[in-house]
Amino acid sequence: MKRIRTSFEMDLKEKTIIIPGAAQGLGAEIQKEIAQQGVNLALVDLDEGKFDETVRASSSADVGVEG
């Protein structure tokens, strides 16, 4: 996967990022990419079923996940 690029470099390791809509669509893609960068995630979504799957999958990465 491609690394998310910004116009400035910022070390996000050990930071926490809140991602709304994390269970599907753009939110899901963003959280997958960011999880690979060693960033802690605070995930939010209204769809409990998909959300629980997303939290379990993200928790298997080597990052902290709160959902």
N, C-alpha and C positions, 0 to 999 in steps of 0.2 A: 504494500500500500504506500501511497505517497504521503509524505509528511506535510502537515498543514503549514503553509507559509504565510508569514505576515510581513508587513513593511519594516518591521523591527524585530530584532532577536530578543527573546525573553526566555529565561530558564524557568520552565514550568514544573520541573521535578519537585516532588513533595509539596506541591501547591494543590489546592482543592478547587475544582471547577464545577459549577452548577449547570446541568444540562436539562432544560425542560423538553418534553416530548421525546424522551430518550428511548422509548420502546419501538419506535418505527420511523420511517422516513429519514429526513435529514438529521434529526436528533440522534437516531440510532447509528447512522454513519459517522457522525462527529464523535460520539462516545467511543466507538470501536477504534477510531484513529487515535484519539487522545489517550485511551487506555494503554496503547502500545508505547506511549512516550513516558510512562512512569508517573502519570499525574493521578492524584486521588480524585474520585468522581462523586458528586452528589447528584443522583439521577431522579427525575420527576416525570411522571406520566399518569394520565387518567385511566388508561387501559390496564387494569390490575393483572390480567392473565399474561399479556405480552410483557408487561413490566417485570413481573417475577422472573420470567425466562431471561430477560435482559440482565437483571441483577445477578442471577446465577452465572450466566456466561461471562459477565464482566468480572465477577469475583474470582474466576479461575485465572485471570491475569494477575500479575504481581503488583497490584495497586489496591488501595483502600477504596471500597465502594459502600456508600450509604444510599439506601433507597427507601 
